[in-house]
Amino acid sequence: MPKVADVIEFCLKFDIPINDRPGMIDPLLLLQRVGLIKEEAIELAGAAEQLTIAPTQKDAEDLLDAAVDLVYATIATVVAHGYDFDEAWSRVHRANMAKERAPDANNKRGSTFDVVKPEGWRPPSHRDLTEQPYSLGDLLCEESGLLLHRSLQTQSGPISLAEIERSFREFNGALKASMTT
């Protein structure tokens, strides 16, 4: 399962802004994020195409690397907006599990490998995740199972890097202490 806390750590290390609560990010940052996602998708498509022509071990490695980079960049975009990736993932997964395997190739993708939406299928709603306030602290607590500094859960708007670093130091201390007991 993707590790949201790893991506948050990456954003903190490189001072990439992330929201504490759902909200818009700087439009230039959003364009940069989408450009990176497109770049990774193109790399993934190129590696997949190469694997269908003359597969090599390097092509397989390139495919895996591009796929993971694509997910990483996407999670970073979700985290930057302050959205709860894990909850959204769970909802999409439940909705996808309600789909059905295509009985034949007579579908929009022309493949028997396709999975299609049956009659009455409903897409997941993420409205509450994009409107209802929750904090980065809640995401990290859920990811780790440990309690992160409560100040992150009450602060509104983007979190300052200094406050996040302070909270991570406390969090890491609690994590280390829990591992030694």
Secondary structure, 3 states (H helix, E strand, C coil): CCCHHHHHHHHHHCCCCCCCCCCCCCHHHHHHHHHHHHHHHHHHHHHHHHHHHCCCHHHHHHHHHHHHHHHHHHHHHHHHCCCCHHHHHHHHHHHHHCCEECCCCCCCCCCCCCEECCCCCCCCCCHHHHHCCCCHHHHHHHHHCCCCCCHHHHCCCCCCHHHHHHHHHHHHHHHHHHHHC
